[in-house]
């Protein structure tokens, strides 16, 4: 048709105007209609093929017919999706704009063409099953006071907390080196003071008598660490960053991973290989000392859950809606919700099947959580994840920004960074959504004479290295900004409770006085997962021995 129009205007030697279009339709297209019957194609062919559009009216009819055909295959959604035609004579009224209520719950059909519920998830028969317990959890009635109690939430910084976005993707190698060197020197001075070590020896200095070395564990190749590939990278002050291979054959027990700052005692006769005979473990930080500003000594219930909040075969957010129902029923004092809220690894996200921007889907999800739990009065804490497809994929990760937060919810909703240390009425929670257990478990090597639990060893490393991510080099999918990492991803104190979600099996453990909880993820593939709940009560400090403020904890199936 375009070619015919071009030929027509060239022949007439006229510009393309509305009069030219009218004469073209009258002289050329009308003759085609007379020559070819309008419905002959549909009668002859048994399927709806390509059609010749011969007028503006037919174009409109064809679009409406195609839209009707598409709607017959799509999941029906609330209200018509057909766009209203507006002109200056018939403007769109305000009543038409506000047909969608802000209190309407999540509508997946508005952003996904295939929002069918997961059959495996809905057919589960183990809802509410308690899979592991800690403390005096037997016979406990799990219910909080919602908004009735006095809750004091305070983010602890080291030296300050991360509150907003920052520029990343530009790091100088000397700056990264400076951060790693400072970490060795800081932990080295603490180990030297704690174990009463007189002095450290350069790693390349030959010596016939036992010497003590300070350094960072590394691997001599690009492969995974093993007991034959361990090297010790010395500090800048004593060793100028030199490296020496380490022989572990004389050590009966050890647990090492790349990036670990250690002090080793042994013999280095040639200066080319260090035979380790003793390994000094790290020393955790002291616990937080509450003040009068940290609230009362009442018992509080804390609920923790980690995304994804959809099953892998559906985008309907049914697990999230079930969690909201649980929150409204149990009315916990504080709910800590970890990302991802819109998972970058979800099939529909990876294949770009969503019809709305990722940011819009996240905001709809966030609005559902905030408005859906308003009746419970629970305080909400949102922790981002590197798998949140709409958020900045850098570690440490800034908090979510949500400008549409209603004024009535501002006191009970808090957005924190990943990772962070949060004080709840004086009880410090260490929060991280990064699967550090999985990352370190793949790199750690160990030797033990008795039965040893890998989870416990990794958790000890986190507390002793005083960092939310002590592994170096990091996993390939981790983008770390080391300047902000040094400022915002270190432990300011040893937390009373460490929440560390992982793909690995859920657990609740007491490690060096810190209760470590892996609540699992709310969904595991196509089936339902788990979440955690805790009772905390700050103990009075009257010179007595410290008692854990975590009274009881459970991991429960959704």
N, C-alpha and C positions, 0 to 999 in steps of 0.2 A: 504494500500500500504506500510506503514511503517513497519507493522508486517511482510509482505512478504519479504521486503528488509532485515530486521533483520534475518529472517530465512535463506534467501539465503546466506548472508555473513557468518553466523554461519556454514552452511553446507559446504561451500567452504573453511572455515577456513582461510579467507583472510581479510585484513584490508579494510576499506571503502575508495576506491580511485576512480578516474574518470574511470579507466579501469573496476573496479567492477560495477559501475553504467551502463556503456555501455553494459557489458555482461548481467546485470540484465534486461535492457530494451530489449535486443535482444532475450534472452532465455525465459523470463517470460511474459513481457508485450505484446510482439508481438503475443504470443500465445493467450492472452486474446482478442486482437483486432480481430484475426481470429475467435475466438469462439463467440464473441458478436459483431454484426454489430454496426458500429460507430453511426448511426443515428436512430437505432431501438427504443431507448428510447423516442426520441422526436416524433416519428411517433405514438407510442402506447399511450403515455400520452398526454392529452390535455393541460397540463400546463408545465411551465419550472421548473422542480424539481431539486433535487440534482444530479450532474453529476459525473461520474468517470473520473478523469483526468489521462490519461495514457501516456502523454508525455509532455515535456517542452513546445513544440509548442502549444499543446492544452491548457495548463495553460495560456499562453499569450492570445490566442484567447478568452478564457472564461472571463478573466479580461476585455478585450476590449468590449466584448458583455455586461457584467454587467454594465460597465461605460456608454455605450450607452443607456442602459435601464434607468439608474439613471438620465442621462441628459434629457431624454424625459419627466420626471416628475418635474424636477427642473426649476426654472426661468432662462431663457437664460441670460448669461452675456456677456460682451464685450470680445471678443477673446476666444480662446479655453482654457479650464481649464486643458487639457491633458498635463501631464508632459513630457517634451522632454527627449529622451534618449541620454545620452552623454557618450562618451568613450574618452580615450586619443587620438584616431585617429580622432574623430569628436568632438572637444571641443565646448562648448557653446560660441558663439560669443558675443561680447559686444553689437552689434546691437540688438540681441535677448533679452538681459537683459534690455535694455532701451526702450522697446516698450511702456511701460506705462508712459504717460506724467505726470510730477509733477503738471501740471496745470489742470489735469483732475478732475472734480467735484466728489463728493461723489458717490461711487458705492456700494450700500447696498448688491447687489447680490454677491459681492466678500467675504462677511463675514457672510451672512445669507442664508440658503437654501430656505426660504420662505419670500422673500422681495417684497410682494405685497402691493401696495398703499392702504391707508385707504379710503374706499368709503364714510364714513360719513364725514371725514375731507374734501375731495375734493368736496363734494356736498353742502358745507355750502354756505349760501347766505347773510351773514352779514359781509363780509370782509371790513376792514377799518372803521367799525362803532365805533364812540366815545361813550364810556359808562359812563365816568365821567370826569369832568373838574374842574380845580382850577385856581383862579386868572383871569387875562385878556386873556383868551384863545379863546374868540369868535372872529372869523374872522382872526385868526393868520395863516399866511402861514408857515407851519412847514417845514423848510429846513435850514440846516446848511451850513457851509463853507468848510466842509471836512478838508483837510489838509492845506487850505489856511490861516487859523488863527493861532495865536501863542497860544499854549496850554501848560500850566505848570502843570504837574501831580506830586504830592508829597504825599507819605504815611506818616501819622503822627503816631508816636509810643507812647506807654504809659507803660514804659519809652522808649521802642524801638520797632520797628516793627518786625514781624516774617518773616524771609526771606528764611528759608530752613527747611529741615526735622530735627526731633529731636527724641531721644529715649523715648519710652513711654511703657506702660504696666507694670511699676514697680513704685508703689506709696506707701510710708509709711503713715500710718494713722496719726501720729503726724504732718507730713508735710501738709496733707489736713486740719487738725484742725488748724494749724498755719495760713493758707491762709484765712479760714473762720473767724477766730478771728481777724485778721488784718483788714478785711473788716468791721467788726462791729465797731472796734475802730476808723477807719478812718472816716466812715460816722457819727459815734457818736460825734466825735469832731467837725465836720462841723455843725451838728444839734445843738449842744450845743452853738456854737458861734453865729449861725444865730438867734436862738430863745431866746438868753440871758438866758440860763438855768444855775443856780448856781452850782448844783452838782447832780450826779446820785446816787440813793440809791440801795443797794443790793436787788435782787429780792426776797430773802427769809426772809428779815428783817421785823418783825411785826411793824406796825406803825398805830396810830389812826388818824393822820392827813394826808392830801394828799401828795403823794411822786411821784417822777419822775424816771422811769426805762428806761434803755437802753437795747436792746436785739434784737434777731432774731426770727421771727415768725416760729413756727413749728407745727407739728401735734402729738397728744398724742398716735397715733396708726399707723398701716401700711396702713390704708385706706385713703380716700380723706379728705381734710380739710373741716370742717364745723364749724358753730358758737359755737358748744359745745365742740369741740376738739382742740381749739387753746391753745398753750402753748407759753410762752416767754422764750427763752434761753438767759440768761444774758451774759454779756461780761466777759472777764477774769480778768480785773483790779478790777471791783467793785463786781462782783458776782461769780467769779471763775467758770463760765460756768454753774451755777445752773439753774434749770428750775422751772417755776411756771405756773399753769393753769390760764387762763385769762377768765373773765366774760365780755362779750361784750354787755350785756343787757342795759347798761347805755349810750352806744354810739349811736347817732342818724344816723351818716353816717360813713362808713368805707369801705375800700377795701384792703383786705389782701391776701397774697399768701405765700407759704412756702419758706423760705430763705430771706424774706423781712426784712431789718434792719429798726427798728422803735424806736421812743421814745414815751412812754405812760405815762400819768398822771392819778392817781387814788388812791384807798385806798386798803391797804393790812393789814387788822386788825390782822389776825392770822399768816400770813407768808406762808399760804398754798394755798390761792386763791387771785388773784389780780383782783379787780373790776375796769375796765378802764372807765374813764370819759372823757378823751381827747386824741386825737391821733395827733402827729406832723408828717406832711408829709415831705418827703425828699426834698432836695434843689438841683436843677440841676447845672451843671458846667457852667462857663461863656462861651460865644461864642468865636470862634477863631478870633484873630486880625491879618488881613493880613499884609504882608510886601511888600516892593518893588519887591522882587523876585517872587511874586505870579502872575505876568502877568498883563495884561491890564484890563480895565473895559468894554470890548466889551461883547455883548450878545452872549452866546453860547448855542447850542442845545445839550442835552444829551439824549440818548436813553438807556432804561434799559429793559432787558428781562431775564426771569428766566426759566430754564429747568423744566421738560423734553422737549427735542426738537423733540421727536417722539410721535406719538399717541400710546395708549396701545395695539392696535391690529396690529401695523405695525412697522417696523424698517427702513423705507425708508427715514426718516429725511426730509420729504416734508415740515413740518413747519419751519425747519431751513433754507431750501433753499428759502422759501417765506420771511423769515426775512432778509436774505442776499439781496434779491431783494429790500426790503423796505429800507435797509441801503444804497444801491447804488442809490436809487431814491431820498431819503431825504438828504443824505450826512450829517449826524449829526457830530458835532465836536468830541464827545466822545460817544462810545458805551460800556456800562457796561453789561457784560453777566455773569449770575450766573449759576452754575451747578444745577442739574446733566446733564452732556453731554452724558453719557451712564448710564442710570438709573438702579440702583441695584434692583429696584422693577418692572422692565419691565419683562413681561412674558417670552420672549425669553432668557433673561439673567438668570432669576431664574431657568428655565428648561434646561440651558446649551445647547441651540440650535445654538449658534453662532459658526462659524467654524474658526474664527480668535481670537487671544488673545485680552482681553479687552483693553490692552494698545495700540494695533495696531488700533483698531476701534476708540479709542479716538484720536489718532494722525491723522487718516484720517479725522475725523470730524474737528479737530483743523486746519488742513491744508486747508480744504475747506473754513472755515470761514476767515482765514487770506488772502488766495489768492483770494477768491471770493469778498472780500471788498477792495482789493488793489486799484481799480480804484476810490473808493469814497474818499480815503485819511483819513478816520476816525480813530481816536485813539481807540484802543481796550483794554479793561480791563477785565481780566478773573478772576472770583471769584469761588473757588471750593465749592463743597457741600459734606456733609457726605453721600449722596446717590450716589456719583460718584464711581462706582464699582471698578475702577482701582486704586483709590487714597487712601491715608492713612485715615482710618475711626476714627480719633481722633480729639477732639476739645480742643483748637484751631487748625485749619487745615493749614498745610504749603501750600505755593503756588504750582501750577503745575510746573513741570520741563519739558522743551521742548527744547532739544538740536538741533533739526532740523530747528529752526527758521531762515529763510533767513536773510542775512545781511541787505537787503534793508527794512525789516519790523521791525528791532529791535527798531527803534526810536518811532514807533507808537503802539507797542504791549507791554503790561505790565501785569505781573502775580502777584496777590496779595493774601494775606492769607484770611482765613475765621475765624473770622470777621476782618474788618480793617476800618480805617478812612482814606479817600482819599481826598486830597485838589486838586480841579480843578480850577486853576486861583484864589486861595484864598477862594473859596467856599467849605466848608467841607462837604463831603458825608459820612455818616455812612453806611457801607455795611455789610450785613449778609444774607447768604442763608438759615440759620436754621429757621424753622417755629416756631419762638418764640411766635407768636400770638396764634397759636394752642396749644402749650405746656402750656402757662400761662393761657389761657382761660379755660383749663380743670381743673385747680387747684385753680383759684382765687375765693374768696367769697366776697360778697359786700352787703351793705345795704345803700339805698339812699332814701331820702324823695321825690325827684323829678325824672324826666326822666334822666337816666344815660346811656351813651354809653360805652359798654364793651371795644371796641377797644381803645377809648380815655383813659380809665382808665389804660389799660395795657401799652399803649405808654407813659403815664405819669410816670408809675413805672420804665420803662426802663431808661428814662432820669433822674429821681430822684435818682435811685439806682446807676447810673453812670456805668452801666455794660451792655454788649451785651447779657448776659445770667444770670440774677439775681436769677433764680429759683434754689432752693436746697431742697431736692434732685432732680436731673435732671430727665428727661424722661428716661425710661428704655433703649431706643435705642441710648442714648447719652453717649459716652465714653469721659469723660473730664479728661484731665491732669491738675490738679489744680495748679501745680507749674507754668506751662506755661500759664494757664488761668489767673492767677493773673498778669502776665507780659504782656500779649498780647490781652486779651479780655475785657479790661476796656476802658471806653470812655475817651480819653485824653481831649476832650472839648465837649460841647454840639454841635452836628452837625447842620449845616444849613439845610441839607436835610438828612432824614433817609430812606433808601430803605430797606424794610423788607418784602420780598415776602412770601406769605402764600397760603395754600389751601383754606383759607376762602375768603370771598368776597373782591374784589378789592376796594380801596378807596384812596383818597388824603385828608389829614387833616393837619391843623395847630395846633400843640400841643406845648404850651409854647414857641412860636416863631420858632419852628422847623417844617418844612414841612415834614410830614411822608407819604410815598407812599408805598402802596401794589400794585404792577403792576399785580398781579396774576401770573399764569404760562402760558407758551406759548401753552401748550396743557392741556386739561381737559378730561382725559380718551380717548375716541375715537374721540372727537371733538376738534376744535381749541379753543385756549384760548386768552389771552390778553398780551400786553406789555405796557410800559409807555414811555412817552417822556416829557421832561422838557425844558423850557427856563430859563437860569440863567444869572444874571448880578450882579456882585459885586458892592455894593453901596459905595459911598464915605463916609468916617467917619469924618465929620467936626463938632463934638459935637452935632449933631442932634440925634434924637431918632432912634434906629436901625430899619432898614427896611429889610424884608426878601429878600434875593437875588434870590429866586425862583419867577420869574415873572409870569410864567404860567405853567400848567401841565395838561396832559391828559392821560387817560388809553384807549387804542384802541384795537379792536379785530384784530387778525392776518388775 
